[in-house]
Amino acid sequence: MKLFDVYPLNDITITKGNGSYVWDDKGQEYLDFYGGHAVISIGHTHPHYVHRITEQLNKIGFYSNSIKIPLQVELADKLGKISGKEDYQLFLCNSGAEANENAMKLASFVTGRKKIVAFSKSFHGRTSLAVAATDNEQIVAPVNRTDNITFLPFNDVDSLSIYFSNHGDEVAAVITEGIQGVGGINLASEEFLQAIRALCTQHRAIYIADGVQCGYGRSGKFFSHDYAGVNADIYSMAKGMGNGFPIGGILIAPHIEAKYSMLGTTFGGNHLACAAALAVLEVIENEALLSHAHHMGDYIMQELRNIPELENVRGRGLMIGFDVPAQYKDLRKNLLFKQHIFTGEAKPNVIRLLPALNIQKEDADKLINAIKTELANNNS
């Protein structure tokens, strides 16, 4: 049997990881500045993480949500304290797409409405409603297309206000990333997020803050939406939540009432997933990684801005992007195959940096020097 060929693959087989480094089957070391799509939040095989999961696996790995799972309560308590959303409620699932799917479904239940507002260059996942709210026609199947999603320009307060003036009583939710990841590291302005909050409040719609990639401390605050000084009704999260173990969830404001059978999941919130997520939060707290991500991000962005060939360096914390002029189109490939550094991309010409939140300065300097070397080689 063949694998279903839907991923373009680099000819690299990673067999080991430690901290911000991974090694392939030939023993070649790579600096990981991508973290497998922003998933590795506390570094590969962090000792506390490995211990937490191993200890739990030796007890029990899984049982269903038909019984009490104290680890879920422990996770909710720790997550509330570190995120600053202690009065919110937690629903656990398995992925970012599932988190956003449940967030939009819940918004429709609460409001009794069908319309969802999303934005240009958004990416919310590949499941049915999540992909319908994703601005990429190539990954939206005919069965996913629906008139219930309206796309508006990102960061355009006027167009959002006009839409609400005309359709506010139909809107179930507005969903937006605080920093668009796949869209190219585009930062939502504070004014834009504040307008979403005000309009949703005025029209009794639900503000969904997609924090799947830009959440969980990556921006230097727990959710990148927090920079706007407003609270969303629902926050979605996944990726860095489990440091590689599949887990996602939504934080739900206290005014939203839960009802039996409203949401459900088989694997969400299982014992192993909760152990992984607790380990991540404990490391974030014990190693002060929110502050570290903020300061390291500022350092990296300043160093990148000192490289004249790079354009439009932007980001917050350790969610960083920059544009690569056409003459340096092979920069990312050369960083991987010549300098042995993993980075990400966004079409057509953006390099994305999404390292572990505990990345060290010497590793950042290694990346900066490698970029300078490849640009110089290109110019020679």
For each residue, the residues with C-beta under 8 A, 3 or more apart:
1:
2: 5
3:
4:
5: 2
6:
7:
8:
9:
10: 336
11:
12: 24 30 336
13: 24 25
14: 17 22 23 24 25 30
15: 23 24 25
16: 22 23
17: 14 21 22 23 32 40 44 45
18: 21 22 43 44 45
19: 43 44 45 46 356 358
20: 31 32 33 43 44 355 356 358 359 360 363
21: 17 18 29 30 31 32 44
22: 14 16 17 18 29 30 32 44 342
23: 14 15 16 17 27 28 29 30
24: 12 13 14 15 27 28 30
25: 13 14 15
26:
27: 23 24
28: 23 24 340
29: 21 22 23 340
30: 12 14 21 22 23 24 336 340 341 342
31: 20 21 340 341 342 363 366 367
32: 17 20 21 22 35 36 40 44 341 342 355 356
33: 20 341 342 343 353 354 355 359 363 367
34: 37 38 342 343 344 352 353 354 355
35: 32 38 39 40 41 240 354 355 356
36: 32 39 40 244
37: 34 213 239 344 354
38: 34 35 41 181 213 218 239 240 319 354
39: 35 36 239 240 242 243 244
40: 17 32 35 36 43 44 240 243 244 355 356
41: 35 38 216 217 218 239 240 241 243 280 284 289 356 357
42: 46 49 243 279 280 283 284 287 289 356 357 358
43: 18 19 20 40 46 243 356 358
44: 17 18 19 20 21 22 32 40 244 356
45: 17 18 19 49 50
46: 19 42 43 49 50 243 279 283
47: 50 51
48: 51 52 279 282 283 286
49: 42 45 46 52 53 243 276 279 280 283
50: 45 46 47 53 54
51: 47 48 54 55 279
52: 48 49 55 56 275 276 278 279 282
53: 49 50 56 57 245 272 275 276 279
54: 50 51 57 58
55: 51 52 58 59 275
56: 52 53 59 60 61 71 271 272 275
57: 53 54 61 272
58: 54 55
59: 55 56 271
60: 56 63 271
61: 56 57 270 271 272
62: 267 270 271 272
63: 60 67 69 270 271
64: 67 266
65: 69 264 265 266 268 269
66:
67: 63 64
68:
69: 63 65 72 73 269 270 271 274
70: 73 74
71: 56 74 75 271 274 275 278
72: 69 75 76 90 92 269 274
73: 69 70 76 77
74: 70 71 77 78 274 278
75: 71 72 78 79 90 92 269 274 277 278 281
76: 72 73 79 80 89 90
77: 73 74 80 81
78: 74 75 81 82 278 281 282 285
79: 75 76 82 83 85 90 251 277 281
80: 76 77 83 85 86 87 88 90
81: 77 78 84 86
82: 78 79 222 281 284 285
83: 79 80 88 222 223 235 251
84: 81 222 226
85: 79 80 88 231 235 251
86: 80 81
87: 80 253 254
88: 80 83 85 235 251 252 253 254
89: 76 251 252 253 254 256 258
90: 72 75 76 79 80 249 250 251 252
91: 102 249 250 252 263 268
92: 72 75 247 248 249 265 268 269 273 274
93: 98 99 102 247 248 249 250 265 268 269
94: 98 246 247 248 265 267 268 273
95: 98 99 125 238 246 248
96: 99 100 124 125 212 213 236 237 238 239 248
97: 100 101 124 125 126 127 130 131
98: 93 94 95 101 102 125 127 130 238 248 265 268
99: 93 95 96 102 103 125 212 236 237 238 248 249 250
100: 96 97 103 104 124 125 127 129 130 133 175 208 210 212 236
101: 97 98 104 105 125 127 128 129 130
102: 91 93 98 99 105 106 250 263
103: 99 100 106 107 173 175 208 210 234 236 250
104: 100 101 107 108 116 129 130 133 172 173 175 208
105: 101 102 108 109 129 263
106: 102 103 109 110 206 234 250 252 256 262 263
107: 103 104 110 111 116 172 173 205 206 208 233 234
108: 104 105 111 112 113 114 172 173
109: 105 106 112 262
110: 106 107 172 206 256
111: 107 108 171 172 173 204 205 206
112: 108 109
113: 108 169 170 171 172 205
114: 108 148 170 172
115: 148 149 150 167 170 171 172
116: 104 107 129 133 148 149 150 171 172 173 174 175
117: 150 152 160 163 171 173 174 175
118: 122 124 133 134 135 149 150 151 152 174 175 176
119: 122 135 151 152 153 154 176
120: 135 151 152 153 154 183
121: 135 154 180 183 184 186
122: 118 119 133 134 135 151 154 175 176 177 180 183 210
123: 134 135 136 177 180 181 182 183
124: 96 97 100 118 130 131 133 134 175 177 210 212
125: 95 96 97 98 99 100 101 130 131 134 212
126: 97 130 131 134 139
127: 97 98 100 101 130 131
128: 101 131 132 143 144
129: 100 101 104 105 116 132 133 144 146
130: 97 98 100 101 104 124 125 126 127 133 134
131: 97 124 125 126 127 128 134 139 140 141 144
132: 128 129 140 144 145 146 148 149
133: 100 104 116 118 122 124 129 130 149 175
134: 118 122 123 124 125 126 130 131 139 140
135: 118 119 120 121 122 123 151 183
136: 123 139 140 182
137: 140
138:
139: 126 131 134 136
140: 131 132 134 136 137 144 145
141: 131 144 145
142: 145
143: 128
144: 128 129 131 132 140 141
145: 132 140 141 142
146: 129 132 149
147:
148: 114 115 116 132
149: 115 116 118 132 133 146
150: 115 116 117 118 163 167
151: 118 119 120 122 135
152: 117 118 119 120 156 159 160 163
153: 119 120 156 159
154: 119 120 121 122 176 180 183 186 188 192
155: 186 188 189 192
156: 152 153 159 160 192
157: 160 161 191 192 195
158: 161 162
159: 152 153 156 162 163
160: 117 152 156 157 163 164 174 192 195 196 199
161: 157 158 164 165 195 199
162: 158 159 165 166
163: 117 150 152 159 160 166 167 168
164: 160 161 167 168 171 199 202 203
165: 161 162 168
166: 162 163
167: 115 150 163 164 170 171
168: 163 164 165 171 199 202 203 205
169: 113 203
170: 113 114 115 167
171: 111 113 115 116 117 164 167 168 174 200 203 205
172: 104 107 108 110 111 113 114 115 116 205 206
173: 103 104 107 108 111 116 117 200 205 206 207 208 234
174: 116 117 118 160 171 196 199 200 205 206 207 208
175: 100 103 104 116 117 118 122 124 133 208 210
176: 118 119 122 154 188 192 193 196 208 209 210
177: 122 123 124 180 181 183 188 210 211 212 213 214 224
178: 187 188 193 209 210 211 214 215 219 223 224 225 227 228
179: 185 186 187 188 213 214 219 224 315 316 319
180: 121 122 123 154 177 183 184 185 186 188 214
181: 38 123 177 185 213 214 319 346 352 354
182: 123 136 213 346
183: 120 121 122 123 135 154 177 180 186 346
184: 121 180 321 346 347 350 352
185: 179 180 181 314 315 319 320 321 346 350 352
186: 121 154 155 179 180 183 314
187: 178 179 224 314 315 316
188: 154 155 176 177 178 179 180 192 193 224 225 228
189: 155 192 193
190: 193 194 227 228 229
191: 157 194 195
192: 154 155 156 157 160 176 188 189 195 196 228
193: 176 178 188 189 190 196 197 225 227 228 230
194: 190 191 197 198 228 229 230
195: 157 160 161 191 192 198 199
196: 160 174 176 192 193 199 200 207
197: 193 194 200 201 207 228 230 231 232
198: 194 195 201 202
199: 160 161 164 168 174 195 196 202 203 205
200: 171 173 174 196 197 203 204 205 206 207 233
201: 197 198 204
202: 164 168 198 199
203: 164 168 169 171 199 200
204: 111 200 201
205: 107 111 113 168 171 172 173 174 199 200
206: 106 107 110 111 172 173 174 200 233 234 256
207: 173 174 196 197 200 232 233 234
208: 100 103 104 107 173 174 175 176 232 233 234 235 236
209: 176 178 215 223 225 232 234 235 236
210: 100 103 122 124 175 176 177 178 214 236
211: 177 178 214 215 216 223 224 225 235 236 237
212: 96 99 100 124 125 177 215 236 237 238 239 248
213: 37 38 96 177 179 181 182 218 239 319 354
214: 177 178 179 180 181 210 211 218 219 223 224 316 319
215: 178 209 211 212 218 219 222 223 224 235 236 237 240
216: 41 211 222 223 237 239 240 241 280
217: 41 220 221 222 240 284 289 290 293 317 357
218: 38 41 213 214 215 224 240 293 317 318 319 354 357
219: 178 179 214 215 223 224 227 293 294 297 316 317 318 319
220: 217 290 291 293 294 297 316 317 318
221: 217 224 226 227 290 294 317
222: 82 83 84 215 216 217 226 290
223: 83 178 209 211 214 215 216 219 226 232 235
224: 177 178 179 187 188 211 214 215 218 219 221 227 316 317 319
225: 178 188 193 209 211 228 230 232 235
226: 84 221 222 223 229
227: 178 190 193 219 221 224 316
228: 178 188 190 192 193 194 197 225
229: 190 194 226
230: 193 194 197 225
231: 85 197 253
232: 197 207 208 209 223 225 235 253
233: 107 200 206 207 208 252 253 255 256
234: 103 106 107 173 206 207 208 209 250 251 252 253 256
235: 83 85 88 208 209 211 215 223 225 232 250 251
236: 96 99 100 103 208 209 210 211 212 215 248 249 250
237: 96 99 211 212 215 216 241 248 249 250 251
238: 95 96 98 99 212 241 242 247 248 249
239: 37 38 39 41 96 212 213 216
240: 35 38 39 40 41 215 216 217 218 243 280 357
241: 41 216 237 238 247 248 249 277 280
242: 39 238 245 246 247 273 276 277 280
243: 39 40 41 42 43 46 49 240 276 279 280
244: 36 39 40 44 276
245: 53 242 272 273 276 277
246: 94 95 242 267 273
247: 92 93 94 238 241 242 268 269 273 274 276 277
248: 92 93 94 95 96 98 99 212 236 237 238 241 268
249: 90 91 92 93 99 236 237 238 241 268 269
250: 90 91 93 99 102 103 106 234 235 236 237
251: 79 83 85 88 89 90 234 235 237
252: 88 89 90 91 106 233 234 256 258
253: 87 88 89 231 232 233 234 256
254: 87 88 89
255: 233
256: 89 106 110 206 233 234 252 253
257:
258: 89 252 262
259: 262
260:
261: 264
262: 106 109 258 259
263: 91 102 105 106
264: 65 261
265: 65 92 93 94 98 268 269
266: 64 65
267: 62 94 246 270 273
268: 65 91 92 93 94 98 247 248 249 265 273
269: 65 69 72 75 92 93 247 249 265 273 274
270: 61 62 63 69 267 273 274
271: 56 59 60 61 62 63 69 71 274 275
272: 53 56 57 61 62 245 275 276
273: 92 94 242 245 246 247 267 268 269 270 276 277
274: 69 71 72 74 75 92 247 269 270 271 277 278
275: 52 53 55 56 71 271 272 278 279
276: 49 52 53 242 243 244 245 247 272 273 279 280
277: 75 79 241 242 245 247 273 274 280 281
278: 52 71 74 75 78 274 275 281 282
279: 42 46 48 49 51 52 53 243 275 276 282 283
280: 41 42 49 216 240 241 242 243 276 277 283 284
281: 75 78 79 82 277 278 284 285
282: 48 52 78 278 279 285 286
283: 42 46 48 49 279 280 286 287 289 358
284: 41 42 82 217 280 281 287 289 290 357
285: 78 82 281 282 288
286: 48 282 283
287: 42 283 284 292 358
288: 285 291 292
289: 41 42 217 283 284 292 293 357 358
290: 217 220 221 222 284 293 294 357
291: 220 288 294 295
292: 287 288 289 295 296 357 358
293: 217 218 219 220 289 290 296 297 317 318 357
294: 219 220 221 290 291 297 298 317
295: 291 292 298 299
296: 292 293 299 300 317 318 359 361 364
297: 219 220 293 294 300 301 315 316 317 318 319 320
298: 294 295 301 302
299: 295 296 302 303 361 364
300: 296 297 303 304 318 320 353 364 367 368
301: 297 298 304 305 313 314 315 320
302: 298 299 305 306
303: 299 300 306 307 364 365 368
304: 300 301 307 310 313 320 322 368 371
305: 301 302 310 313
306: 302 303
307: 303 304 310 368 371 372 375
308:
309: 325 328 375
310: 304 305 307 313 322 323 324 371
311: 322 323 324 325
312: 321 322 323
313: 301 304 305 310 320 321 322
314: 185 186 187 301 320 321 322
315: 179 185 187 297 301 318 319 320 321 353
316: 179 187 214 219 220 224 227 297 319
317: 217 218 219 220 221 224 293 294 296 297
318: 218 219 220 293 296 297 300 315 353 354 355 356 357 359
319: 38 179 181 185 213 214 218 219 224 297 315 316 352 353 354
320: 185 297 300 301 304 313 314 315 352 353 354
321: 184 185 312 313 314 315 346 350 351 352 353
322: 304 310 311 312 313 314 350 351
323: 310 311 312 349 350
324: 310 311 328 329 331 332 349 350 351
325: 309 311 328 349
326: 329 349
327: 378
328: 309 324 325 331 374 375 378
329: 324 326 349
330: 333 334 378
331: 324 328 334 335 351 371 374 375 378
332: 324 335 336 343 345 351
333: 330 336 337
334: 330 331 337 338 339 374 377
335: 331 332 338 339 341 343 370 371 374
336: 10 12 30 332 333 339 340 341 342 343
337: 333 334 340
338: 334 335 374
339: 334 335 336 370 373 374
340: 28 29 30 31 336 337
341: 30 31 32 33 335 336 366 367 370
342: 22 30 31 32 33 34 336
343: 33 34 332 335 336 351 352 353
344: 34 37 351 352 353 354
345: 332 350 351 352
346: 181 182 183 184 185 321 350 352
347: 184 350
348:
349: 323 324 325 326 329
350: 184 185 321 322 323 324 345 346 347
351: 321 322 324 331 332 343 344 345
352: 34 181 184 185 319 320 321 343 344 345 346
353: 33 34 300 315 318 319 320 321 343 344 367
354: 33 34 35 37 38 181 213 218 318 319 320 344
355: 20 32 33 34 35 40 318 359 363
356: 19 20 32 35 40 41 42 43 44 318 359
357: 41 42 217 218 240 284 289 290 292 293 318
358: 19 20 42 43 283 287 289 292
359: 20 33 296 318 355 356 363 364
360: 20 363 364
361: 296 299 364 365
362: 365 366
363: 20 31 33 355 359 360 366 367
364: 296 299 300 303 359 360 361 367 368
365: 303 361 362 368 369
366: 31 341 362 363 369 370
367: 31 33 300 341 353 363 364 370 371
368: 300 303 304 307 364 365 371 372
369: 365 366 372 373
370: 335 339 341 366 367 373 374
371: 304 307 310 331 335 367 368 374 375
372: 307 368 369 375 376
373: 339 369 370 376 377
374: 328 331 334 335 338 339 370 371 377 378
375: 307 309 328 331 371 372 378 379
376: 372 373 379 380
377: 334 373 374 380
378: 327 328 330 331 374 375
379: 375 376
380: 376 377
